[in-house]
Amino acid sequence: MLIGSYGEMSLAKARETAKELLVRVALRFDIAGEKQERKADTLEKIEQEKNTLQVSELAAEHFECQIAGR
């Protein structure tokens, strides 16, 4: 399992994270399943953001339709 890349976190933090993960595995937590859920949640949020109009886009659309009369 990848904890982080070099330079992204300190050695002490990597060791601490590894210990926490080992404890979770020992307690029979599904670490891989949790990672897949986080990834799916992130992808869902990205898709929602793609489908959401930005305020500037909405304002431009309103201006063109209502004010400019196009």
PDB file of N, CA, C and O in Angstrom, chain B, residues numbered from 101:
ATOM      1  N   MET B 101       0.849  -1.172   0.000  1.00  0.00           N
ATOM      2  CA  MET B 101       0.000   0.000   0.000  1.00  0.00           C
ATOM      3  C   MET B 101       0.894   1.234   0.000  1.00  0.00           C
ATOM      4  O   MET B 101       1.871   1.302   0.745  1.00  0.00           O
ATOM      5  N   LEU B 102       0.562   2.181  -0.816  1.00  0.00           N
ATOM      6  CA  LEU B 102       1.294   3.428  -0.905  1.00  0.00           C
ATOM      7  C   LEU B 102       0.796   4.386   0.170  1.00  0.00           C
ATOM      8  O   LEU B 102      -0.395   4.688   0.242  1.00  0.00           O
ATOM      9  N   ILE B 103       1.706   4.854   0.991  1.00  0.00           N
ATOM     10  CA  ILE B 103       1.342   5.793   2.060  1.00  0.00           C
ATOM     11  C   ILE B 103       1.497   7.221   1.572  1.00  0.00           C
ATOM     12  O   ILE B 103       0.662   8.079   1.857  1.00  0.00           O
ATOM     13  N   GLY B 104       2.560   7.468   0.844  1.00  0.00           N
ATOM     14  CA  GLY B 104       2.844   8.797   0.323  1.00  0.00           C
ATOM     15  C   GLY B 104       4.163   8.747  -0.416  1.00  0.00           C
ATOM     16  O   GLY B 104       4.885   7.754  -0.331  1.00  0.00           O
ATOM     17  N   SER B 105       4.482   9.790  -1.130  1.00  0.00           N
ATOM     18  CA  SER B 105       5.739   9.799  -1.865  1.00  0.00           C
ATOM     19  C   SER B 105       6.781  10.606  -1.103  1.00  0.00           C
ATOM     20  O   SER B 105       6.466  11.429  -0.244  1.00  0.00           O
ATOM     21  N   TYR B 106       8.016  10.341  -1.448  1.00  0.00           N
ATOM     22  CA  TYR B 106       9.139  10.999  -0.803  1.00  0.00           C
ATOM     23  C   TYR B 106       9.011  12.506  -0.961  1.00  0.00           C
ATOM     24  O   TYR B 106       8.737  13.006  -2.052  1.00  0.00           O
ATOM     25  N   GLY B 107       9.210  13.213   0.122  1.00  0.00           N
ATOM     26  CA  GLY B 107       9.115  14.660   0.108  1.00  0.00           C
ATOM     27  C   GLY B 107       7.707  15.161   0.392  1.00  0.00           C
ATOM     28  O   GLY B 107       7.512  16.322   0.750  1.00  0.00           O
ATOM     29  N   GLU B 108       6.745  14.293   0.234  1.00  0.00           N
ATOM     30  CA  GLU B 108       5.359  14.672   0.480  1.00  0.00           C
ATOM     31  C   GLU B 108       5.053  14.660   1.976  1.00  0.00           C
ATOM     32  O   GLU B 108       4.249  15.456   2.462  1.00  0.00           O
ATOM     33  N   MET B 109       5.709  13.743   2.703  1.00  0.00           N
ATOM     34  CA  MET B 109       5.526  13.663   4.147  1.00  0.00           C
ATOM     35  C   MET B 109       6.859  13.288   4.783  1.00  0.00           C
ATOM     36  O   MET B 109       7.724  12.685   4.148  1.00  0.00           O
ATOM     37  N   SER B 110       7.000  13.654   6.034  1.00  0.00           N
ATOM     38  CA  SER B 110       8.246  13.369   6.739  1.00  0.00           C
ATOM     39  C   SER B 110       8.337  11.879   7.066  1.00  0.00           C
ATOM     40  O   SER B 110       7.336  11.162   7.041  1.00  0.00           O
ATOM     41  N   LEU B 111       9.539  11.433   7.370  1.00  0.00           N
ATOM     42  CA  LEU B 111       9.747  10.040   7.731  1.00  0.00           C
ATOM     43  C   LEU B 111       8.966   9.693   8.990  1.00  0.00           C
ATOM     44  O   LEU B 111       8.378   8.615   9.080  1.00  0.00           O
ATOM     45  N   ALA B 112       8.955  10.595   9.956  1.00  0.00           N
ATOM     46  CA  ALA B 112       8.218  10.355  11.202  1.00  0.00           C
ATOM     47  C   ALA B 112       6.724  10.200  10.924  1.00  0.00           C
ATOM     48  O   ALA B 112       6.076   9.320  11.490  1.00  0.00           O
ATOM     49  N   LYS B 113       6.178  11.047  10.060  1.00  0.00           N
ATOM     50  CA  LYS B 113       4.759  10.970   9.718  1.00  0.00           C
ATOM     51  C   LYS B 113       4.467   9.676   8.962  1.00  0.00           C
ATOM     52  O   LYS B 113       3.423   9.060   9.176  1.00  0.00           O
ATOM     53  N   ALA B 114       5.378   9.257   8.079  1.00  0.00           N
ATOM     54  CA  ALA B 114       5.188   8.011   7.333  1.00  0.00           C
ATOM     55  C   ALA B 114       5.184   6.823   8.286  1.00  0.00           C
ATOM     56  O   ALA B 114       4.369   5.913   8.134  1.00  0.00           O
ATOM     57  N   ARG B 115       6.075   6.820   9.254  1.00  0.00           N
ATOM     58  CA  ARG B 115       6.114   5.741  10.234  1.00  0.00           C
ATOM     59  C   ARG B 115       4.829   5.706  11.068  1.00  0.00           C
ATOM     60  O   ARG B 115       4.274   4.639  11.330  1.00  0.00           O
ATOM     61  N   GLU B 116       4.376   6.875  11.472  1.00  0.00           N
ATOM     62  CA  GLU B 116       3.149   6.975  12.262  1.00  0.00           C
ATOM     63  C   GLU B 116       1.947   6.456  11.459  1.00  0.00           C
ATOM     64  O   GLU B 116       1.112   5.719  11.983  1.00  0.00           O
ATOM     65  N   THR B 117       1.873   6.846  10.202  1.00  0.00           N
ATOM     66  CA  THR B 117       0.783   6.400   9.333  1.00  0.00           C
ATOM     67  C   THR B 117       0.849   4.895   9.120  1.00  0.00           C
ATOM     68  O   THR B 117      -0.182   4.222   9.120  1.00  0.00           O
ATOM     69  N   ALA B 118       2.051   4.363   8.938  1.00  0.00           N
ATOM     70  CA  ALA B 118       2.217   2.920   8.749  1.00  0.00           C
ATOM     71  C   ALA B 118       1.748   2.154   9.989  1.00  0.00           C
ATOM     72  O   ALA B 118       1.079   1.127   9.871  1.00  0.00           O
ATOM     73  N   LYS B 119       2.095   2.651  11.163  1.00  0.00           N
ATOM     74  CA  LYS B 119       1.653   2.005  12.400  1.00  0.00           C
ATOM     75  C   LYS B 119       0.132   2.009  12.507  1.00  0.00           C
ATOM     76  O   LYS B 119      -0.472   1.004  12.882  1.00  0.00           O
ATOM     77  N   GLU B 120      -0.485   3.141  12.178  1.00  0.00           N
ATOM     78  CA  GLU B 120      -1.947   3.243  12.219  1.00  0.00           C
ATOM     79  C   GLU B 120      -2.589   2.247  11.248  1.00  0.00           C
ATOM     80  O   GLU B 120      -3.588   1.607  11.575  1.00  0.00           O
ATOM     81  N   LEU B 121      -2.008   2.126  10.060  1.00  0.00           N
ATOM     82  CA  LEU B 121      -2.548   1.187   9.080  1.00  0.00           C
ATOM     83  C   LEU B 121      -2.389  -0.257   9.552  1.00  0.00           C
ATOM     84  O   LEU B 121      -3.294  -1.072   9.375  1.00  0.00           O
ATOM     85  N   LEU B 122      -1.248  -0.574  10.148  1.00  0.00           N
ATOM     86  CA  LEU B 122      -1.035  -1.929  10.668  1.00  0.00           C
ATOM     87  C   LEU B 122      -2.053  -2.278  11.746  1.00  0.00           C
ATOM     88  O   LEU B 122      -2.554  -3.402  11.791  1.00  0.00           O
ATOM     89  N   VAL B 123      -2.358  -1.326  12.606  1.00  0.00           N
ATOM     90  CA  VAL B 123      -3.355  -1.552  13.650  1.00  0.00           C
ATOM     91  C   VAL B 123      -4.717  -1.797  13.015  1.00  0.00           C
ATOM     92  O   VAL B 123      -5.448  -2.694  13.436  1.00  0.00           O
ATOM     93  N   ARG B 124      -5.061  -1.005  12.007  1.00  0.00           N
ATOM     94  CA  ARG B 124      -6.360  -1.161  11.358  1.00  0.00           C
ATOM     95  C   ARG B 124      -6.468  -2.521  10.660  1.00  0.00           C
ATOM     96  O   ARG B 124      -7.521  -3.158  10.686  1.00  0.00           O
ATOM     97  N   VAL B 125      -5.371  -2.954  10.038  1.00  0.00           N
ATOM     98  CA  VAL B 125      -5.373  -4.264   9.387  1.00  0.00           C
ATOM     99  C   VAL B 125      -5.509  -5.363  10.440  1.00  0.00           C
ATOM    100  O   VAL B 125      -6.253  -6.324  10.243  1.00  0.00           O
ATOM    101  N   ALA B 126      -4.793  -5.225  11.557  1.00  0.00           N
ATOM    102  CA  ALA B 126      -4.864  -6.215  12.628  1.00  0.00           C
ATOM    103  C   ALA B 126      -6.281  -6.314  13.206  1.00  0.00           C
ATOM    104  O   ALA B 126      -6.707  -7.380  13.650  1.00  0.00           O
ATOM    105  N   LEU B 127      -6.992  -5.206  13.194  1.00  0.00           N
ATOM    106  CA  LEU B 127      -8.372  -5.192  13.700  1.00  0.00           C
ATOM    107  C   LEU B 127      -9.375  -5.576  12.613  1.00  0.00           C
ATOM    108  O   LEU B 127     -10.585  -5.449  12.801  1.00  0.00           O
ATOM    109  N   ARG B 128      -8.863  -6.044  11.480  1.00  0.00           N
ATOM    110  CA  ARG B 128      -9.662  -6.545  10.357  1.00  0.00           C
ATOM    111  C   ARG B 128     -10.474  -5.467   9.630  1.00  0.00           C
ATOM    112  O   ARG B 128     -11.546  -5.749   9.095  1.00  0.00           O
ATOM    113  N   PHE B 129      -9.972  -4.261   9.612  1.00  0.00           N
ATOM    114  CA  PHE B 129     -10.606  -3.225   8.803  1.00  0.00           C
ATOM    115  C   PHE B 129     -10.253  -3.482   7.344  1.00  0.00           C
ATOM    116  O   PHE B 129      -9.168  -3.978   7.042  1.00  0.00           O
ATOM    117  N   ASP B 130     -11.160  -3.150   6.450  1.00  0.00           N
ATOM    118  CA  ASP B 130     -10.923  -3.325   5.013  1.00  0.00           C
ATOM    119  C   ASP B 130     -10.259  -2.059   4.468  1.00  0.00           C
ATOM    120  O   ASP B 130     -10.929  -1.154   3.971  1.00  0.00           O
ATOM    121  N   ILE B 131      -8.951  -2.017   4.572  1.00  0.00           N
ATOM    122  CA  ILE B 131      -8.192  -0.825   4.158  1.00  0.00           C
ATOM    123  C   ILE B 131      -8.355  -0.573   2.660  1.00  0.00           C
ATOM    124  O   ILE B 131      -8.558   0.567   2.243  1.00  0.00           O
ATOM    125  N   ALA B 132      -8.268  -1.632   1.848  1.00  0.00           N
ATOM    126  CA  ALA B 132      -8.404  -1.475   0.397  1.00  0.00           C
ATOM    127  C   ALA B 132      -9.808  -0.997   0.040  1.00  0.00           C
ATOM    128  O   ALA B 132      -9.971  -0.148  -0.836  1.00  0.00           O
ATOM    129  N   GLY B 133     -10.818  -1.537   0.711  1.00  0.00           N
ATOM    130  CA  GLY B 133     -12.191  -1.108   0.455  1.00  0.00           C
ATOM    131  C   GLY B 133     -12.405   0.348   0.810  1.00  0.00           C
ATOM    132  O   GLY B 133     -13.094   1.075   0.094  1.00  0.00           O
ATOM    133  N   GLU B 134     -11.812   0.776   1.923  1.00  0.00           N
ATOM    134  CA  GLU B 134     -11.927   2.182   2.331  1.00  0.00           C
ATOM    135  C   GLU B 134     -11.275   3.093   1.292  1.00  0.00           C
ATOM    136  O   GLU B 134     -11.796   4.164   0.981  1.00  0.00           O
ATOM    137  N   LYS B 135     -10.127   2.658   0.759  1.00  0.00           N
ATOM    138  CA  LYS B 135      -9.436   3.454  -0.253  1.00  0.00           C
ATOM    139  C   LYS B 135     -10.288   3.552  -1.520  1.00  0.00           C
ATOM    140  O   LYS B 135     -10.380   4.618  -2.129  1.00  0.00           O
ATOM    141  N   GLN B 136     -10.908   2.437  -1.914  1.00  0.00           N
ATOM    142  CA  GLN B 136     -11.770   2.449  -3.092  1.00  0.00           C
ATOM    143  C   GLN B 136     -12.972   3.364  -2.887  1.00  0.00           C
ATOM    144  O   GLN B 136     -13.382   4.059  -3.816  1.00  0.00           O
ATOM    145  N   GLU B 137     -13.542   3.374  -1.682  1.00  0.00           N
ATOM    146  CA  GLU B 137     -14.669   4.262  -1.386  1.00  0.00           C
ATOM    147  C   GLU B 137     -14.254   5.728  -1.480  1.00  0.00           C
ATOM    148  O   GLU B 137     -14.975   6.551  -2.043  1.00  0.00           O
ATOM    149  N   ARG B 138     -13.072   6.049  -0.917  1.00  0.00           N
ATOM    150  CA  ARG B 138     -12.586   7.436  -0.995  1.00  0.00           C
ATOM    151  C   ARG B 138     -12.369   7.850  -2.446  1.00  0.00           C
ATOM    152  O   ARG B 138     -12.689   8.974  -2.830  1.00  0.00           O
ATOM    153  N   LYS B 139     -11.822   6.934  -3.252  1.00  0.00           N
ATOM    154  CA  LYS B 139     -11.575   7.238  -4.655  1.00  0.00           C
ATOM    155  C   LYS B 139     -12.889   7.458  -5.392  1.00  0.00           C
ATOM    156  O   LYS B 139     -13.014   8.393  -6.183  1.00  0.00           O
ATOM    157  N   ALA B 140     -13.871   6.592  -5.132  1.00  0.00           N
ATOM    158  CA  ALA B 140     -15.183   6.734  -5.773  1.00  0.00           C
ATOM    159  C   ALA B 140     -15.846   8.041  -5.365  1.00  0.00           C
ATOM    160  O   ALA B 140     -16.453   8.715  -6.198  1.00  0.00           O
ATOM    161  N   ASP B 141     -15.735   8.408  -4.080  1.00  0.00           N
ATOM    162  CA  ASP B 141     -16.312   9.669  -3.602  1.00  0.00           C
ATOM    163  C   ASP B 141     -15.658  10.856  -4.293  1.00  0.00           C
ATOM    164  O   ASP B 141     -16.336  11.805  -4.688  1.00  0.00           O
ATOM    165  N   THR B 142     -14.346  10.802  -4.436  1.00  0.00           N
ATOM    166  CA  THR B 142     -13.613  11.884  -5.089  1.00  0.00           C
ATOM    167  C   THR B 142     -14.032  12.014  -6.544  1.00  0.00           C
ATOM    168  O   THR B 142     -14.262  13.120  -7.032  1.00  0.00           O
ATOM    169  N   LEU B 143     -14.133  10.880  -7.240  1.00  0.00           N
ATOM    170  CA  LEU B 143     -14.552  10.913  -8.641  1.00  0.00           C
ATOM    171  C   LEU B 143     -15.971  11.448  -8.779  1.00  0.00           C
ATOM    172  O   LEU B 143     -16.265  12.173  -9.729  1.00  0.00           O
ATOM    173  N   GLU B 144     -16.850  11.104  -7.853  1.00  0.00           N
ATOM    174  CA  GLU B 144     -18.218  11.605  -7.879  1.00  0.00           C
ATOM    175  C   GLU B 144     -18.252  13.117  -7.686  1.00  0.00           C
ATOM    176  O   GLU B 144     -19.006  13.816  -8.364  1.00  0.00           O
ATOM    177  N   LYS B 145     -17.432  13.622  -6.759  1.00  0.00           N
ATOM    178  CA  LYS B 145     -17.368  15.071  -6.543  1.00  0.00           C
ATOM    179  C   LYS B 145     -16.856  15.791  -7.779  1.00  0.00           C
ATOM    180  O   LYS B 145     -17.345  16.867  -8.121  1.00  0.00           O
ATOM    181  N   ILE B 146     -15.867  15.198  -8.453  1.00  0.00           N
ATOM    182  CA  ILE B 146     -15.325  15.803  -9.675  1.00  0.00           C
ATOM    183  C   ILE B 146     -16.404  15.864 -10.747  1.00  0.00           C
ATOM    184  O   ILE B 146     -16.536  16.876 -11.436  1.00  0.00           O
ATOM    185  N   GLU B 147     -17.179  14.789 -10.896  1.00  0.00           N
ATOM    186  CA  GLU B 147     -18.256  14.772 -11.878  1.00  0.00           C
ATOM    187  C   GLU B 147     -19.323  15.811 -11.548  1.00  0.00           C
ATOM    188  O   GLU B 147     -19.844  16.475 -12.444  1.00  0.00           O
ATOM    189  N   GLN B 148     -19.649  15.954 -10.263  1.00  0.00           N
ATOM    190  CA  GLN B 148     -20.636  16.956  -9.859  1.00  0.00           C
ATOM    191  C   GLN B 148     -20.142  18.358 -10.174  1.00  0.00           C
ATOM    192  O   GLN B 148     -20.915  19.210 -10.613  1.00  0.00           O
ATOM    193  N   GLU B 149     -18.854  18.599  -9.951  1.00  0.00           N
ATOM    194  CA  GLU B 149     -18.297  19.923 -10.242  1.00  0.00           C
ATOM    195  C   GLU B 149     -18.309  20.204 -11.735  1.00  0.00           C
ATOM    196  O   GLU B 149     -18.502  21.349 -12.144  1.00  0.00           O
ATOM    197  N   LYS B 150     -18.107  19.176 -12.558  1.00  0.00           N
ATOM    198  CA  LYS B 150     -18.141  19.363 -14.010  1.00  0.00           C
ATOM    199  C   LYS B 150     -19.529  19.783 -14.464  1.00  0.00           C
ATOM    200  O   LYS B 150     -19.674  20.578 -15.393  1.00  0.00           O
ATOM    201  N   ASN B 151     -20.552  19.244 -13.803  1.00  0.00           N
ATOM    202  CA  ASN B 151     -21.929  19.492 -14.207  1.00  0.00           C
ATOM    203  C   ASN B 151     -22.524  20.731 -13.554  1.00  0.00           C
ATOM    204  O   ASN B 151     -23.678  21.067 -13.822  1.00  0.00           O
ATOM    205  N   THR B 152     -21.780  21.404 -12.720  1.00  0.00           N
ATOM    206  CA  THR B 152     -22.275  22.575 -12.021  1.00  0.00           C
ATOM    207  C   THR B 152     -21.859  23.839 -12.760  1.00  0.00           C
ATOM    208  O   THR B 152     -20.693  24.013 -13.113  1.00  0.00           O
ATOM    209  N   LEU B 153     -22.823  24.712 -12.988  1.00  0.00           N
ATOM    210  CA  LEU B 153     -22.499  25.991 -13.611  1.00  0.00           C
ATOM    211  C   LEU B 153     -21.748  26.873 -12.624  1.00  0.00           C
ATOM    212  O   LEU B 153     -22.099  26.946 -11.447  1.00  0.00           O
ATOM    213  N   GLN B 154     -20.737  27.523 -13.104  1.00  0.00           N
ATOM    214  CA  GLN B 154     -20.034  28.493 -12.296  1.00  0.00           C
ATOM    215  C   GLN B 154     -20.848  29.782 -12.288  1.00  0.00           C
ATOM    216  O   GLN B 154     -21.608  30.042 -13.221  1.00  0.00           O
ATOM    217  N   VAL B 155     -20.697  30.576 -11.257  1.00  0.00           N
ATOM    218  CA  VAL B 155     -21.445  31.822 -11.138  1.00  0.00           C
ATOM    219  C   VAL B 155     -21.163  32.722 -12.336  1.00  0.00           C
ATOM    220  O   VAL B 155     -22.076  33.357 -12.862  1.00  0.00           O
ATOM    221  N   SER B 156     -19.907  32.779 -12.770  1.00  0.00           N
ATOM    222  CA  SER B 156     -19.560  33.628 -13.909  1.00  0.00           C
ATOM    223  C   SER B 156     -20.246  33.139 -15.189  1.00  0.00           C
ATOM    224  O   SER B 156     -20.702  33.945 -16.000  1.00  0.00           O
ATOM    225  N   GLU B 157     -20.317  31.813 -15.363  1.00  0.00           N
ATOM    226  CA  GLU B 157     -21.004  31.267 -16.536  1.00  0.00           C
ATOM    227  C   GLU B 157     -22.493  31.577 -16.489  1.00  0.00           C
ATOM    228  O   GLU B 157     -23.094  31.937 -17.501  1.00  0.00           O
ATOM    229  N   LEU B 158     -23.080  31.435 -15.313  1.00  0.00           N
ATOM    230  CA  LEU B 158     -24.501  31.713 -15.140  1.00  0.00           C
ATOM    231  C   LEU B 158     -24.796  33.187 -15.384  1.00  0.00           C
ATOM    232  O   LEU B 158     -25.799  33.526 -16.012  1.00  0.00           O
ATOM    233  N   ALA B 159     -23.924  34.064 -14.890  1.00  0.00           N
ATOM    234  CA  ALA B 159     -24.116  35.498 -15.095  1.00  0.00           C
ATOM    235  C   ALA B 159     -23.997  35.852 -16.571  1.00  0.00           C
ATOM    236  O   ALA B 159     -24.773  36.665 -17.074  1.00  0.00           O
ATOM    237  N   ALA B 160     -23.047  35.261 -17.266  1.00  0.00           N
ATOM    238  CA  ALA B 160     -22.877  35.527 -18.696  1.00  0.00           C
ATOM    239  C   ALA B 160     -24.084  35.039 -19.475  1.00  0.00           C
ATOM    240  O   ALA B 160     -24.556  35.721 -20.385  1.00  0.00           O
ATOM    241  N   GLU B 161     -24.583  33.868 -19.126  1.00  0.00           N
ATOM    242  CA  GLU B 161     -25.768  33.325 -19.792  1.00  0.00           C
ATOM    243  C   GLU B 161     -26.989  34.214 -19.538  1.00  0.00           C
ATOM    244  O   GLU B 161     -27.774  34.471 -20.451  1.00  0.00           O
ATOM    245  N   HIS B 162     -27.144  34.676 -18.310  1.00  0.00           N
ATOM    246  CA  HIS B 162     -28.258  35.574 -17.964  1.00  0.00           C
ATOM    247  C   HIS B 162     -28.143  36.873 -18.744  1.00  0.00           C
ATOM    248  O   HIS B 162     -29.135  37.367 -19.280  1.00  0.00           O
ATOM    249  N   PHE B 163     -26.947  37.423 -18.810  1.00  0.00           N
ATOM    250  CA  PHE B 163     -26.743  38.669 -19.539  1.00  0.00           C
ATOM    251  C   PHE B 163     -27.129  38.508 -21.000  1.00  0.00           C
ATOM    252  O   PHE B 163     -27.831  39.351 -21.559  1.00  0.00           O
ATOM    253  N   GLU B 164     -26.671  37.428 -21.618  1.00  0.00           N
ATOM    254  CA  GLU B 164     -26.974  37.215 -23.030  1.00  0.00           C
ATOM    255  C   GLU B 164     -28.478  37.009 -23.272  1.00  0.00           C
ATOM    256  O   GLU B 164     -29.034  37.545 -24.230  1.00  0.00           O
ATOM    257  N   CYS B 165     -29.107  36.253 -22.428  1.00  0.00           N
ATOM    258  CA  CYS B 165     -30.542  35.928 -22.638  1.00  0.00           C
ATOM    259  C   CYS B 165     -31.471  37.079 -22.243  1.00  0.00           C
ATOM    260  O   CYS B 165     -32.403  37.402 -22.980  1.00  0.00           O
ATOM    261  N   GLN B 166     -31.228  37.683 -21.114  1.00  0.00           N
ATOM    262  CA  GLN B 166     -32.166  38.657 -20.568  1.00  0.00           C
ATOM    263  C   GLN B 166     -31.821  40.096 -20.909  1.00  0.00           C
ATOM    264  O   GLN B 166     -32.695  40.888 -21.262  1.00  0.00           O
ATOM    265  N   ILE B 167     -30.555  40.425 -20.802  1.00  0.00           N
ATOM    266  CA  ILE B 167     -30.183  41.828 -20.953  1.00  0.00           C
ATOM    267  C   ILE B 167     -29.852  42.170 -22.407  1.00  0.00           C
ATOM    268  O   ILE B 167     -30.318  43.182 -22.930  1.00  0.00           O
ATOM    269  N   ALA B 168     -29.056  41.334 -23.051  1.00  0.00           N
ATOM    270  CA  ALA B 168     -28.661  41.609 -24.428  1.00  0.00           C
ATOM    271  C   ALA B 168     -29.777  41.237 -25.414  1.00  0.00           C
ATOM    272  O   ALA B 168     -29.758  41.674 -26.565  1.00  0.00           O
ATOM    273  N   GLY B 169     -30.730  40.445 -24.971  1.00  0.00           N
ATOM    274  CA  GLY B 169     -31.855  40.082 -25.810  1.00  0.00           C
ATOM    275  C   GLY B 169     -31.538  39.084 -26.905  1.00  0.00           C
ATOM    276  O   GLY B 169     -32.167  39.100 -27.963  1.00  0.00           O
ATOM    277  N   ARG B 170     -30.584  38.230 -26.665  1.00  0.00           N
ATOM    278  CA  ARG B 170     -30.208  37.258 -27.701  1.00  0.00           C
ATOM    279  C   ARG B 170     -30.951  35.984 -27.532  1.00  0.00           C
ATOM    280  O   ARG B 170     -30.763  35.051 -28.313  1.00  0.00           O
TER     281      ARG B 170
END
